[in-house]
Amino acid sequence: MTLLTRRAMTTAALAGTMGASMIPTMVRAGVRKPIVIAHRGASGERPEHTLLAYGLAVEQGCDFIEPDLVATKDGHLVVRHENEIGGTTDVASRPEFAGRKATKTIDGESLTGWFTEDFTLAEIKSLRARERLPQLRPASAAFDGQASVLTFDEVVAFARAESRRTGRTIGVYPEMKHPAYFASIGLAIEGRMIEALKRNDLNSKTAPVFVQCFEVGPLKTLRLKTPARLVLLVAGEGGPADQPGVRYADLVTPEGLKGVAAYADGLGPEKTMIVPQDKQTLLPATSLVKDAHAAGLVVHPWTVRAENYFLPQTLRKGNAGAADYLAQRGDVAAVLKALYAAGVDGVFSDFPGLAVAARG
């Protein structure tokens, strides 16, 4: 099962139910305090990848904000969860764009919708963001239509401004989405990523930035062209879209991690690869953090979410008979504390305030 399939299944199921002086001090090489990465901002409470979500995340105490990057028709890097934007913008209600609806194959998956590569930046900027999971997050959906789609440069500028305002470092943690696909249509992301790092004074080992990707080739390309810190994302199933026959499981063995360390500074595993869970409860931690540290990699697992829907039975709270039971918040602090106890160097969370509180 691919990552795109798993994301689509989750959505369907829910519908049915700035410089060296600003380097964060929480990186493993310094203080052991793990960083909190706001996953698409405070995306559990505001529409993801908007100034609303990023601003709330900063107020809640995050250390990094995460923008997912996809390309427009005219080559700009814009911030969306996927290049298919029917679920995260109002494009489907815009009659002038009805003819742009298409079916495409991306990373082996057939998807129907509206895609950023068929729009210019000016057209993307005319759209308004909306909550991707309104059934699960109706309070966030109340903010639909209030925010525009951002460019990566705008997110960096926001992080810098907030760093000055708050007096603490707010780093950026961009993810290159589907780079093999974008390269196949003449919109390679890697070169644009390098240019953006240089343009924004982030092209150094000490800059407050991590660049992440689920594919191996793009990270190897960046490793040759930038000293900025790179992170390989891995999932519990499947493998890199650009490496047929390679499984993520092959890359997280002690020997595999040594190979990862040749082109990456960190590992971003699915959180259950560190603290497994079954339907009932959390299970004992695996050796993945220890193994990754032995290879010289920092470890930043994804993604901690607070709703009962994402938690095992023993951590769910509230009235199980309530219509909104799965949307209610459970004991997510237990998940966070288990990850911290396992020795992770940071966590991705849709609820960065809760991650900060659990860090203590």
Secondary structure, 3 states (H helix, E strand, C coil): CCHHHHHHHHHHHHHHCCCHHHCCCCCCCCCCCCEEEECCCCCCCCCCCCHHHHHHHHHCCCCEECCEEEECCCCCEEECCCCECCCCECHHHCHHHHHHCEEEEECCEEEEECEHHHCCHHHHHCCEECCCCCCCCHHHHCCCCCCECCEHHHHHHHHHHHHHHHCCCCEECCEECCHHHHHHCCCCHHHHHHHHHHHCCCCCCCCCEEEEECCHHHHHHHHCCCCCEEEEEECCCCCCCCCCCCCHHHHCCHHHHHHHCCCCCEEEEEHHHCCCECCCCECCCCCHHHHHHHCCCEECCECECCEHHHCCHHHCCCCCCCCCHHHCECCHHHHHHHHHHCCCCEEEECCHHHHHHHHC
